[in-house]
Amino acid sequence: MNTDIKQAMHVEAGKSFGTAEANENERHWNDDKIDRKNQDPTNHYDKTRMKLNFEIGPDGKVHPLGYQEKSLEVRLQERLTELGWKPFKLDSKIQPNCCAKFIFGGNHDRTLEMAFGTQTVNLDKGADNSHLQRCPEIEQWAKDVYDWCAKRYGQENIIGFQVHLDESSPHIHALIVPVGQRAKSGRECVMWSAKFGKSRYEYGQILREMHTSLYDEVGSKYGLERGDSIVGRNVQHLHKRDYIRKLTKDAKQAEKAVKGLQSMMRHLESKIFSYNQQLEKAEQELASGKITLDKYEAQKTDIQKLLAEYQTKLDDKAGKLHAKELELEQLTKDAAKARSVVQPFRNHNVDFTPPRITEKVPVFGTDKWVERQNQHIEKSFTDIVRKIESLYRNEAAKQVAAAQQNILADFGELFQLRNDVKSLTENNDILKSTLETILDQLANPSLRTKIFTIADALIGGTPVAISSGGGGGSTSDLPWDGRRPDEEEEAYRRRCLMFAIGVVVQQKRYRPTRKV
């Protein structure tokens, strides 16, 4: 018997929500689309059970799935617009979280019982389950989960709440906008940190509290035990390859953030060091009599004010850096775990009535009676053994298929890594050639002066005309977009220098040859 009767809850931060996701949640699919989806061994969409899917509407009542006129992604955008949400520029490498994607579920056998009661459900692909009827218990469970979400996040912020009964295990998809209040104006706005914390540590604490709260208010009523964190486990709705790709992407973003924060801290530390030097110089000038005491006090006050400001910024960046380093460490561990994920072998609860002898022993023909009873007992045991064998054979087949998919995913990753190595090698060769060109240009005193003149002008935001030798200005047609909003100081300076070198190289390439 399966004793692991737990509730399940998965939360994923969303930076967007596309039409494909909306169509999947609301099942806006035709038969061809469903068949293509089922070609993936990890998917199991039962056409004959799709009519049993439903959703909880804004009124808190049960409705047919996809009954609303406006699609899910349109409703989300309308709510975001109401809250004044504005994403970053399209070309920005980072985007803020604008929604939370929830999946609620629980123990496989228990959720099937809630949905279909004692009705027999055939979970084989292509099976006919058109005889099934939806039980009221699954509807009440969905309503209770909806009320739990409405209590925490506000009913107006629940954009979608779809219940799927056409897959292996019944579950809920909830799309929710996290809303908080601005400190100064008190105005409501999209704010991930208000509901899920400012760091991974805070998120972990909130997630644990959510599991407890969900159990107390919902799960305990339906015999579902408190759920566990799914960090490091595979998620049913994410293919292993996609899950690893997501973790890797998050890790790269965290690594980039760490480097950016380290760069900011170095900049702030250099500023603090510079102002401390200015303070020491002022003290020396006061001691030597070069400046008066009043002037010294004025300089000291200004410098100490700047020092305090930069120190506050430095402490803030140090705290953020520590949080990002912890996040990066955890993501790295999760990715390592995900690569060796093995799904647990599911136990089956088999109903079995032991065979009993009900006939009375005859006075005559005892031997034949005994033989008949033995045949009956043998048949009963043979039937139950075959049933058990069938259940675990199917389970083993699923495990083999999952293992094969994991192997294919690993080979896919290996192929991708080989392509990455090839691309990096090519990029390295290009960078090597570029570096040699740069060194050649810098070795020429006149070209070096011209390069640094252009670079300094770009860094300072001042346009400069560079003569090509005949008294005219620069004729470079190289594009220059100025400083980018999310660009670090050091990266911007390097780009200015590279642009300046490009201008000089171009001018040198197209400079007319003087005829003698």
DRENGU-517583 format. One record per residue (C-alpha): residue number from 1; residue in three letters; z, y, x. Coordinates in Angstrom, 1 decimal. Each point is the difference from the previous one (the first is absolute). Layout:
# residues N
SITE,nr,rest,z,y,x
SITE,NUM,Ala,Z,Y,X
...
//
This chain:
# residues 516
SITE,nr,rest,z,y,x
SITE,1,Met,0.0,0.0,0.0
SITE,2,Asn,-0.9,3.5,1.2
SITE,3,Thr,3.3,1.9,0.4
SITE,4,Asp,-1.6,3.1,1.6
SITE,5,Ile,-0.2,1.9,-3.3
SITE,6,Lys,-0.3,3.6,1.2
SITE,7,Gln,-1.5,3.2,-1.2
SITE,8,Ala,-2.7,1.6,2.2
SITE,9,Met,-0.9,3.6,0.6
SITE,10,His,-2.5,1.4,2.4
SITE,11,Val,-0.6,3.7,0.6
SITE,12,Glu,-3.0,1.5,1.9
SITE,13,Ala,-0.5,3.7,0.8
SITE,14,Gly,-3.4,1.2,-1.2
SITE,15,Lys,-2.0,2.9,1.5
SITE,16,Ser,-2.7,-0.5,-2.7
SITE,17,Phe,-0.9,-2.2,-2.9
SITE,18,Gly,-3.6,-1.0,-0.4
SITE,19,Thr,-2.2,-1.2,-2.8
SITE,20,Ala,0.0,-3.6,1.3
SITE,21,Glu,3.8,-0.2,-0.1
SITE,22,Ala,0.0,1.5,-3.5
SITE,23,Asn,-2.6,-2.5,-1.2
SITE,24,Glu,2.0,-2.9,1.4
SITE,25,Asn,3.2,1.1,-1.6
SITE,26,Glu,-1.6,0.6,-3.4
SITE,27,Arg,-2.4,-2.9,0.3
SITE,28,His,-3.2,2.0,-0.5
SITE,29,Trp,-2.0,-2.9,1.2
SITE,30,Asn,-2.9,-2.1,-1.3
SITE,31,Asp,-0.4,-3.7,0.5
SITE,32,Asp,-2.1,0.3,3.1
SITE,33,Lys,2.7,2.2,1.6
SITE,34,Ile,2.7,-2.5,-0.8
SITE,35,Asp,-2.0,-2.8,1.4
SITE,36,Arg,-0.6,1.9,3.3
SITE,37,Lys,3.7,0.7,0.2
SITE,38,Asn,0.9,-3.6,-0.5
SITE,39,Gln,-2.2,-1.0,2.9
SITE,40,Asp,2.8,1.1,2.2
SITE,41,Pro,2.4,-3.0,0.2
SITE,42,Thr,3.0,2.3,-0.1
SITE,43,Asn,-1.1,1.4,-3.5
SITE,44,His,0.6,-1.7,-3.3
SITE,45,Tyr,-1.1,1.9,-3.0
SITE,46,Asp,-0.1,-2.1,-3.2
SITE,47,Lys,-2.6,1.4,-2.5
SITE,48,Thr,1.6,-2.0,-2.9
SITE,49,Arg,3.4,1.8,0.6
SITE,50,Met,-1.3,3.5,0.4
SITE,51,Lys,0.3,0.7,-3.7
SITE,52,Leu,3.8,-0.5,0.4
SITE,53,Asn,0.3,2.9,2.6
SITE,54,Phe,1.7,3.2,-1.4
SITE,55,Glu,1.5,3.3,1.1
SITE,56,Ile,2.8,2.2,-1.0
SITE,57,Gly,-1.2,3.4,-1.1
SITE,58,Pro,1.6,3.5,0.4
SITE,59,Asp,1.7,-0.7,-3.4
SITE,60,Gly,1.8,-3.0,1.5
SITE,61,Lys,-1.8,-2.4,-2.3
SITE,62,Val,-2.2,-3.1,0.7
SITE,63,His,-3.7,0.7,-0.1
SITE,64,Pro,-3.2,-2.0,0.9
SITE,65,Leu,-0.9,0.4,3.7
SITE,66,Gly,-2.3,3.0,0.6
SITE,67,Tyr,0.5,1.5,-3.5
SITE,68,Gln,0.2,3.6,1.3
SITE,69,Glu,-3.2,2.1,-0.1
SITE,70,Lys,0.5,1.5,3.4
SITE,71,Ser,-0.1,-2.3,3.0
SITE,72,Leu,3.0,-0.5,2.3
SITE,73,Glu,-1.3,2.0,2.9
SITE,74,Val,-0.9,2.9,-2.4
SITE,75,Arg,3.5,0.0,-1.5
SITE,76,Leu,1.5,0.1,3.6
SITE,77,Gln,-2.1,2.9,1.0
SITE,78,Glu,0.9,2.0,-3.1
SITE,79,Arg,3.7,-0.5,0.7
SITE,80,Leu,-0.4,1.0,3.7
SITE,81,Thr,-1.8,3.1,-1.1
SITE,82,Glu,2.8,0.9,-2.4
SITE,83,Leu,2.4,-0.2,2.9
SITE,84,Gly,-2.2,2.2,2.2
SITE,85,Trp,-0.6,-2.8,2.5
SITE,86,Lys,-2.6,0.8,2.7
SITE,87,Pro,-1.1,-2.5,2.6
SITE,88,Phe,-0.8,0.9,3.6
SITE,89,Lys,-3.5,0.7,1.1
SITE,90,Leu,-2.4,-2.9,-0.4
SITE,91,Asp,-0.6,-0.2,3.7
SITE,92,Ser,3.8,-0.2,0.7
SITE,93,Lys,1.1,-3.2,1.6
SITE,94,Ile,3.3,0.0,-2.0
SITE,95,Gln,0.6,0.4,-3.7
SITE,96,Pro,3.2,0.4,-2.0
SITE,97,Asn,1.2,-2.8,-2.4
SITE,98,Cys,-0.8,0.9,-3.6
SITE,99,Cys,1.0,-3.1,-1.9
SITE,100,Ala,2.1,-3.2,0.2
SITE,101,Lys,-1.7,-3.4,-0.8
SITE,102,Phe,2.6,-2.4,-1.4
SITE,103,Ile,-0.4,-3.8,-0.6
SITE,104,Phe,2.8,-1.6,-2.1
SITE,105,Gly,0.3,-3.8,-0.3
SITE,106,Gly,2.3,-2.9,0.6
SITE,107,Asn,0.4,-3.7,0.3
SITE,108,His,-3.3,-1.8,-0.8
SITE,109,Asp,1.4,-2.5,-2.5
SITE,110,Arg,2.4,2.4,-1.7
SITE,111,Thr,-2.7,2.7,-0.6
SITE,112,Leu,-2.4,-2.6,-1.3
SITE,113,Glu,2.8,-1.1,-2.4
SITE,114,Met,0.6,3.6,-1.1
SITE,115,Ala,-3.8,0.5,-0.7
SITE,116,Phe,-0.9,-3.4,-1.6
SITE,117,Gly,3.3,-1.8,-0.8
SITE,118,Thr,-0.5,-3.8,-0.2
SITE,119,Gln,-3.8,0.3,-0.3
SITE,120,Thr,-1.9,-2.0,2.6
SITE,121,Val,-1.9,2.3,2.5
SITE,122,Asn,-2.7,-1.5,2.2
SITE,123,Leu,-0.2,2.1,3.2
SITE,124,Asp,-3.1,-1.7,1.4
SITE,125,Lys,-3.0,2.3,0.4
SITE,126,Gly,-2.4,-0.2,-2.9
SITE,127,Ala,2.6,-1.5,-2.3
SITE,128,Asp,0.0,0.8,-3.7
SITE,129,Asn,3.2,1.7,-1.1
SITE,130,Ser,-1.4,1.6,-3.2
SITE,131,His,2.7,-1.8,-2.0
SITE,132,Leu,2.8,2.0,1.5
SITE,133,Gln,1.9,2.7,-1.9
SITE,134,Arg,2.1,2.7,1.6
SITE,135,Cys,3.8,-0.3,-0.5
SITE,136,Pro,2.1,3.0,-1.1
SITE,137,Glu,2.3,-0.5,3.0
SITE,138,Ile,-2.6,1.2,2.6
SITE,139,Glu,-0.6,3.1,-2.2
SITE,140,Gln,3.7,0.8,-0.1
SITE,141,Trp,0.4,-0.5,3.8
SITE,142,Ala,-3.0,2.4,0.6
SITE,143,Lys,1.7,2.6,-2.4
SITE,144,Asp,3.2,-0.3,1.9
SITE,145,Val,-1.7,0.5,3.4
SITE,146,Tyr,-1.9,3.0,-1.5
SITE,147,Asp,3.3,1.5,-1.1
SITE,148,Trp,1.4,-0.5,3.4
SITE,149,Cys,-2.9,1.8,1.6
SITE,150,Ala,0.1,2.8,-2.6
SITE,151,Lys,3.7,0.5,0.7
SITE,152,Arg,-0.5,0.3,3.8
SITE,153,Tyr,-3.4,1.9,0.1
SITE,154,Gly,-0.5,1.6,-3.4
SITE,155,Gln,-2.2,-1.4,-2.8
SITE,156,Glu,-2.6,2.8,0.6
SITE,157,Asn,-0.5,-1.2,3.5
SITE,158,Ile,-0.8,-3.7,-0.9
SITE,159,Ile,-3.8,0.2,0.1
SITE,160,Gly,-0.7,-3.6,-0.6
SITE,161,Phe,2.1,-3.1,-0.9
SITE,162,Gln,-2.2,-3.2,-0.3
SITE,163,Val,1.3,-3.5,-0.5
SITE,164,His,-2.3,-2.8,1.3
SITE,165,Leu,0.4,-3.6,-1.5
SITE,166,Asp,-3.4,-1.2,1.3
SITE,167,Glu,1.0,-0.8,3.6
SITE,168,Ser,2.2,-2.7,1.6
SITE,169,Ser,3.2,1.8,-0.9
SITE,170,Pro,0.6,2.7,-2.6
SITE,171,His,0.7,3.4,1.5
SITE,172,Ile,-0.1,3.8,-0.6
SITE,173,His,-2.0,2.8,1.7
SITE,174,Ala,1.6,3.4,-0.3
SITE,175,Leu,-1.6,3.2,1.4
SITE,176,Ile,2.6,2.8,0.3
SITE,177,Val,0.0,3.5,1.4
SITE,178,Pro,3.1,0.9,2.0
SITE,179,Val,1.2,3.4,-1.0
SITE,180,Gly,2.7,2.3,1.5
SITE,181,Gln,1.0,3.6,-0.1
SITE,182,Arg,-0.7,2.7,2.7
SITE,183,Ala,3.2,1.3,1.5
SITE,184,Lys,-0.9,3.7,-0.3
SITE,185,Ser,-1.9,0.3,-3.3
SITE,186,Gly,1.4,-3.1,-1.8
SITE,187,Arg,-3.5,-0.8,-1.1
SITE,188,Glu,-1.0,-3.6,-0.6
SITE,189,Cys,-2.6,-1.4,2.5
SITE,190,Val,-1.2,-3.3,1.4
SITE,191,Met,2.6,-1.0,2.6
SITE,192,Trp,0.2,-3.5,1.4
SITE,193,Ser,3.2,0.7,2.0
SITE,194,Ala,1.8,1.0,-3.2
SITE,195,Lys,-0.2,-3.6,-1.4
SITE,196,Phe,-0.5,-2.2,3.1
SITE,197,Gly,1.7,1.9,2.9
SITE,198,Lys,-1.1,2.0,3.0
SITE,199,Ser,0.1,-2.9,2.5
SITE,200,Arg,-0.5,-3.7,0.1
SITE,201,Tyr,3.8,-0.4,0.3
SITE,202,Glu,0.6,2.0,-3.3
SITE,203,Tyr,-2.9,-2.0,-1.6
SITE,204,Gly,1.7,-3.2,0.9
SITE,205,Gln,3.3,1.1,-1.6
SITE,206,Ile,-1.7,1.2,-3.2
SITE,207,Leu,-2.0,-3.2,-0.2
SITE,208,Arg,3.2,-2.1,0.2
SITE,209,Glu,1.6,2.1,-2.8
SITE,210,Met,-3.2,-0.4,-2.1
SITE,211,His,0.2,-3.8,0.2
SITE,212,Thr,3.7,0.2,-1.0
SITE,213,Ser,-0.7,2.4,-2.9
SITE,214,Leu,-3.0,-2.0,-1.2
SITE,215,Tyr,2.2,-3.2,-0.1
SITE,216,Asp,2.9,1.7,-1.8
SITE,217,Glu,-2.1,1.6,-2.7
SITE,218,Val,-2.9,-2.5,-0.4
SITE,219,Gly,0.0,-3.1,2.1
SITE,220,Ser,3.4,-1.3,-1.0
SITE,221,Lys,-1.0,0.0,-3.7
SITE,222,Tyr,-2.8,-2.5,0.8
SITE,223,Gly,1.6,-2.3,2.4
SITE,224,Leu,-1.6,1.6,3.0
SITE,225,Glu,2.1,0.4,3.1
SITE,226,Arg,0.0,3.1,2.2
SITE,227,Gly,-3.1,0.2,2.1
SITE,228,Asp,-0.3,0.2,3.8
SITE,229,Ser,-1.9,2.4,2.2
SITE,230,Ile,-3.6,-1.2,0.7
SITE,231,Val,-0.2,1.8,3.3
SITE,232,Gly,-1.9,-2.3,2.4
SITE,233,Arg,-1.2,-2.4,-2.7
SITE,234,Asn,-3.4,-0.3,-1.4
SITE,235,Val,-0.6,1.7,-3.4
SITE,236,Gln,-1.8,-2.1,-2.6
SITE,237,His,-2.4,2.8,-0.9
SITE,238,Leu,-0.9,0.7,3.6
SITE,239,His,-2.2,-2.3,2.0
SITE,240,Lys,1.5,-0.7,3.4
SITE,241,Arg,-2.8,1.8,1.7
SITE,242,Asp,0.5,3.1,-2.2
SITE,243,Tyr,3.7,-0.1,0.5
SITE,244,Ile,-0.2,-0.2,3.7
SITE,245,Arg,-2.7,2.8,0.0
SITE,246,Lys,2.4,2.2,-2.1
SITE,247,Leu,2.9,-0.6,2.4
SITE,248,Thr,-2.2,0.6,3.0
SITE,249,Lys,-1.3,3.3,-1.5
SITE,250,Asp,3.6,1.1,-0.8
SITE,251,Ala,1.1,-0.9,3.5
SITE,252,Lys,-2.9,2.1,1.5
SITE,253,Gln,1.0,3.0,-2.2
SITE,254,Ala,3.6,-0.4,1.0
SITE,255,Glu,-1.0,-0.2,3.7
SITE,256,Lys,-2.1,3.1,-0.4
SITE,257,Ala,2.9,1.8,-1.6
SITE,258,Val,2.3,-1.1,2.8
SITE,259,Lys,-2.4,1.4,2.6
SITE,260,Gly,-0.4,3.2,-1.9
SITE,261,Leu,3.8,0.5,-0.3
SITE,262,Gln,0.4,-0.7,3.7
SITE,263,Ser,-2.6,2.6,0.8
SITE,264,Met,1.7,2.5,-2.3
SITE,265,Met,3.3,-0.7,1.7
SITE,266,Arg,-1.4,0.5,3.5
SITE,267,His,-1.4,3.3,-1.2
SITE,268,Leu,3.3,1.1,-1.4
SITE,269,Glu,1.9,-1.1,3.1
SITE,270,Ser,-2.3,2.0,2.1
SITE,271,Lys,0.6,3.1,-2.2
SITE,272,Ile,3.8,-0.5,0.2
SITE,273,Phe,-0.3,-0.3,3.8
SITE,274,Ser,-2.1,3.1,0.3
SITE,275,Tyr,2.5,2.1,-2.1
SITE,276,Asn,2.9,-1.3,2.0
SITE,277,Gln,-1.8,1.2,3.1
SITE,278,Gln,-0.5,3.4,-1.6
SITE,279,Leu,3.7,0.2,-0.8
SITE,280,Glu,0.9,-0.9,3.6
SITE,281,Lys,-2.4,2.7,1.3
SITE,282,Ala,1.5,2.6,-2.3
SITE,283,Glu,3.5,-0.9,1.3
SITE,284,Gln,-1.3,0.4,3.6
SITE,285,Glu,-1.6,3.4,-0.8
SITE,286,Leu,3.3,1.1,-1.6
SITE,287,Ala,1.9,-1.1,3.1
SITE,288,Ser,-2.4,1.8,2.3
SITE,289,Gly,0.1,3.2,-2.1
SITE,290,Lys,-3.7,-0.1,-1.0
SITE,291,Ile,0.9,0.1,-3.7
SITE,292,Thr,2.8,1.5,-1.9
SITE,293,Leu,2.7,-1.9,-1.9
SITE,294,Asp,-1.4,1.1,-3.4
SITE,295,Lys,-3.5,-1.2,0.9
SITE,296,Tyr,1.4,-3.2,1.3
SITE,297,Glu,1.9,-0.6,-3.3
SITE,298,Ala,-3.1,0.7,-2.0
SITE,299,Gln,-2.0,-2.4,2.0
SITE,300,Lys,2.8,-2.6,-0.1
SITE,301,Thr,0.2,0.2,-3.8
SITE,302,Asp,-3.8,-0.4,-0.5
SITE,303,Ile,-0.2,-2.9,2.4
SITE,304,Gln,3.1,-1.8,-1.5
SITE,305,Lys,-1.5,0.4,-3.4
SITE,306,Leu,-3.3,-1.6,1.1
SITE,307,Leu,1.9,-2.7,1.8
SITE,308,Ala,1.9,-0.9,-3.1
SITE,309,Glu,-3.2,-0.1,-2.1
SITE,310,Tyr,-1.7,-2.3,2.5
SITE,311,Gln,3.1,-2.2,0.4
SITE,312,Thr,0.1,-0.5,-3.8
SITE,313,Lys,-3.7,-0.9,0.0
SITE,314,Leu,0.6,-2.4,2.9
SITE,315,Asp,3.0,-1.7,-1.7
SITE,316,Asp,-2.1,-0.4,-3.1
SITE,317,Lys,-2.9,-1.5,1.9
SITE,318,Ala,2.4,-2.3,1.9
SITE,319,Gly,1.3,-1.4,-3.4
SITE,320,Lys,-3.5,-0.5,-1.3
SITE,321,Leu,-1.1,-1.7,3.2
SITE,322,His,2.9,-2.4,-0.2
SITE,323,Ala,-0.8,-0.9,-3.6
SITE,324,Lys,-3.7,-0.5,0.9
SITE,325,Glu,0.8,-2.2,3.0
SITE,326,Leu,2.2,-2.2,-2.2
SITE,327,Glu,-2.9,-0.2,-2.6
SITE,328,Leu,-2.5,-0.9,2.7
SITE,329,Glu,2.3,-2.7,1.3
SITE,330,Gln,0.4,-1.5,-3.5
SITE,331,Leu,-3.7,0.1,-0.7
SITE,332,Thr,-0.7,-1.8,3.2
SITE,333,Lys,2.4,-2.7,-0.9
SITE,334,Asp,-1.4,-0.3,-3.5
SITE,335,Ala,-3.5,-0.4,1.3
SITE,336,Ala,1.1,-2.7,2.4
SITE,337,Lys,1.7,-1.8,-2.9
SITE,338,Ala,-3.0,0.3,-2.3
SITE,339,Arg,-2.2,-1.8,2.5
SITE,340,Ser,2.1,-3.1,-0.3
SITE,341,Val,0.7,0.1,-3.7
SITE,342,Val,0.3,-3.3,-1.8
SITE,343,Gln,0.5,-0.2,-3.7
SITE,344,Pro,3.0,-2.2,-1.1
SITE,345,Phe,-0.8,-3.3,-1.6
SITE,346,Arg,0.8,0.4,-3.6
SITE,347,Asn,2.3,-2.5,-1.7
SITE,348,His,-1.0,-1.4,-3.4
SITE,349,Asn,2.3,-0.7,-3.0
SITE,350,Val,-1.3,-3.3,-1.4
SITE,351,Asp,1.2,-1.1,-3.4
SITE,352,Phe,0.7,-3.8,0.2
SITE,353,Thr,1.7,-2.3,-2.6
SITE,354,Pro,1.2,-3.2,1.6
SITE,355,Pro,-1.5,-3.1,-1.7
SITE,356,Arg,2.4,-1.9,-2.2
SITE,357,Ile,0.0,-3.5,-1.5
SITE,358,Thr,0.2,0.4,-3.8
SITE,359,Glu,-1.1,-3.4,-1.1
SITE,360,Lys,2.6,-2.8,-0.6
SITE,361,Val,-0.3,-3.1,2.2
SITE,362,Pro,-1.7,-2.7,-2.0
SITE,363,Val,1.5,-3.4,-0.4
SITE,364,Phe,-3.3,-1.6,1.0
SITE,365,Gly,-2.8,1.2,2.3
SITE,366,Thr,2.4,1.8,2.4
SITE,367,Asp,-2.3,-0.2,3.0
SITE,368,Lys,-2.9,1.8,-1.8
SITE,369,Trp,2.5,2.6,-1.3
SITE,370,Val,1.3,0.7,3.5
SITE,371,Glu,-3.6,0.3,1.3
SITE,372,Arg,-0.9,2.4,-2.8
SITE,373,Gln,3.0,2.2,0.7
SITE,374,Asn,-0.7,0.0,3.8
SITE,375,Gln,-3.6,1.1,-0.7
SITE,376,His,1.3,2.9,-2.2
SITE,377,Ile,2.4,1.2,2.6
SITE,378,Glu,-2.6,-0.3,2.8
SITE,379,Lys,-2.5,2.0,-2.1
SITE,380,Ser,2.6,2.8,-0.6
SITE,381,Phe,0.9,0.2,3.7
SITE,382,Thr,-3.6,-0.1,1.0
SITE,383,Asp,-0.9,2.9,-2.4
SITE,384,Ile,2.8,2.2,1.3
SITE,385,Val,-0.8,-0.7,3.6
SITE,386,Arg,-3.7,0.9,-0.5
SITE,387,Lys,1.1,3.2,-1.7
SITE,388,Ile,2.2,0.9,2.9
SITE,389,Glu,-2.7,-0.9,2.5
SITE,390,Ser,-2.5,2.1,-2.0
SITE,391,Leu,2.3,3.1,0.1
SITE,392,Tyr,0.7,-0.2,3.7
SITE,393,Arg,-3.5,-0.9,0.8
SITE,394,Asn,-1.2,3.2,-1.7
SITE,395,Glu,2.7,1.9,1.8
SITE,396,Ala,-1.0,-1.5,3.3
SITE,397,Ala,-3.7,0.9,-0.7
SITE,398,Lys,1.1,3.6,-0.6
SITE,399,Gln,1.9,0.0,3.3
SITE,400,Val,-3.1,-1.3,1.8
SITE,401,Ala,-2.2,2.6,-1.6
SITE,402,Ala,2.5,2.7,0.9
SITE,403,Ala,0.1,-1.3,3.6
SITE,404,Gln,-3.8,0.0,0.2
SITE,405,Gln,-0.1,3.5,-1.3
SITE,406,Asn,2.5,1.1,2.6
SITE,407,Ile,-2.1,-1.7,2.7
SITE,408,Leu,-3.1,1.8,-1.2
SITE,409,Ala,2.0,3.3,0.0
SITE,410,Asp,1.1,-0.7,3.5
SITE,411,Phe,-3.6,-0.7,1.1
SITE,412,Gly,-1.1,3.2,-1.7
SITE,413,Glu,2.7,1.9,1.8
SITE,414,Leu,-1.1,-1.6,3.3
SITE,415,Phe,-3.7,1.0,-0.7
SITE,416,Gln,1.2,3.5,-0.8
SITE,417,Leu,2.0,0.2,3.2
SITE,418,Arg,-3.0,-1.1,2.0
SITE,419,Asn,-2.0,2.8,-1.6
SITE,420,Asp,2.8,2.4,0.7
SITE,421,Val,0.0,-1.1,3.7
SITE,422,Lys,-3.8,0.5,0.2
SITE,423,Ser,0.3,3.4,-1.6
SITE,424,Leu,2.8,1.1,2.2
SITE,425,Thr,-1.9,-1.2,3.1
SITE,426,Glu,-3.0,2.1,-1.1
SITE,427,Asn,2.2,3.0,-0.7
SITE,428,Asn,1.6,-0.5,3.4
SITE,429,Asp,-3.3,0.1,1.7
SITE,430,Ile,-1.0,3.2,-1.9
SITE,431,Leu,3.3,1.6,0.9
SITE,432,Lys,-0.4,-1.0,3.7
SITE,433,Ser,-3.4,1.6,0.1
SITE,434,Thr,1.3,3.1,-1.8
SITE,435,Leu,2.9,0.3,2.5
SITE,436,Glu,-2.4,-0.2,2.9
SITE,437,Thr,-2.1,2.8,-1.6
SITE,438,Ile,3.1,2.1,-0.5
SITE,439,Leu,1.1,-0.5,3.7
SITE,440,Asp,-3.4,1.0,1.2
SITE,441,Gln,0.1,3.2,-2.1
SITE,442,Leu,3.5,0.9,1.1
SITE,443,Ala,-1.0,-0.5,3.6
SITE,444,Asn,-2.4,3.0,-0.3
SITE,445,Pro,2.1,3.3,0.3
SITE,446,Ser,-2.3,2.1,-2.2
SITE,447,Leu,-0.3,-2.7,-2.7
SITE,448,Arg,3.8,-0.6,0.2
SITE,449,Thr,0.7,3.7,-0.7
SITE,450,Lys,-2.4,0.0,-2.9
SITE,451,Ile,1.5,-3.1,-1.5
SITE,452,Phe,3.6,1.3,0.2
SITE,453,Thr,-1.1,3.4,-1.4
SITE,454,Ile,-1.5,-1.6,-3.1
SITE,455,Ala,2.9,-2.4,-0.4
SITE,456,Asp,2.6,2.8,0.3
SITE,457,Ala,-1.9,2.0,-2.6
SITE,458,Leu,-0.1,-2.9,-2.4
SITE,459,Ile,3.7,-0.7,0.4
SITE,460,Gly,0.9,3.6,-0.6
SITE,461,Gly,-2.4,0.3,-3.0
SITE,462,Thr,-2.1,2.7,1.6
SITE,463,Pro,-3.8,-0.4,0.1
SITE,464,Val,-1.6,0.5,3.4
SITE,465,Ala,-3.6,0.4,0.9
SITE,466,Ile,-1.1,-2.0,3.0
SITE,467,Ser,-3.0,1.3,2.0
SITE,468,Ser,-2.6,-2.5,1.0
SITE,469,Gly,-0.9,2.0,3.0
SITE,470,Gly,-2.4,2.5,-1.6
SITE,471,Gly,2.5,2.2,-1.6
SITE,472,Gly,-0.2,-1.6,-3.5
SITE,473,Gly,2.8,-1.7,-1.9
SITE,474,Ser,0.6,-3.7,-0.5
SITE,475,Thr,-2.8,-1.9,-1.7
SITE,476,Ser,2.1,-3.1,-0.7
SITE,477,Asp,-0.6,-1.6,-3.4
SITE,478,Leu,3.0,-2.4,0.4
SITE,479,Pro,2.1,-0.1,-3.2
SITE,480,Trp,3.5,1.5,0.2
SITE,481,Asp,2.4,-0.2,-3.0
SITE,482,Gly,3.0,1.7,1.6
SITE,483,Arg,3.5,-1.5,-0.1
SITE,484,Arg,0.5,-2.7,-2.5
SITE,485,Pro,3.0,0.2,-2.3
SITE,486,Asp,1.6,-3.3,1.1
SITE,487,Glu,-1.0,0.3,3.7
SITE,488,Glu,2.7,-0.1,2.7
SITE,489,Glu,0.1,2.8,2.7
SITE,490,Glu,-0.9,-2.3,2.9
SITE,491,Ala,-2.8,-1.7,-1.9
SITE,492,Tyr,-1.4,3.4,-1.0
SITE,493,Arg,0.0,1.3,3.6
SITE,494,Arg,-1.8,-3.2,1.2
SITE,495,Arg,-2.6,0.5,-2.6
SITE,496,Cys,-0.5,3.6,0.9
SITE,497,Leu,-0.5,-1.0,3.7
SITE,498,Met,-2.5,-2.8,-1.0
SITE,499,Phe,-1.9,2.4,-2.2
SITE,500,Ala,-0.2,2.6,2.8
SITE,501,Ile,-1.3,-2.6,2.4
SITE,502,Gly,-2.6,-1.0,-2.6
SITE,503,Val,-1.2,3.6,-0.3
SITE,504,Val,-0.3,0.5,3.7
SITE,505,Val,-1.8,-3.4,0.5
SITE,506,Gln,-2.4,1.0,-2.8
SITE,507,Gln,-0.8,3.4,1.5
SITE,508,Lys,-0.5,-1.6,3.4
SITE,509,Arg,-2.3,-2.6,-1.5
SITE,510,Tyr,-2.3,2.5,-1.7
SITE,511,Arg,0.2,2.8,2.5
SITE,512,Pro,-3.6,1.0,1.0
SITE,513,Thr,-1.0,-0.8,3.5
SITE,514,Arg,-0.7,3.1,2.1
SITE,515,Lys,-3.4,-0.1,1.6
SITE,516,Val,-0.3,1.2,3.5
//
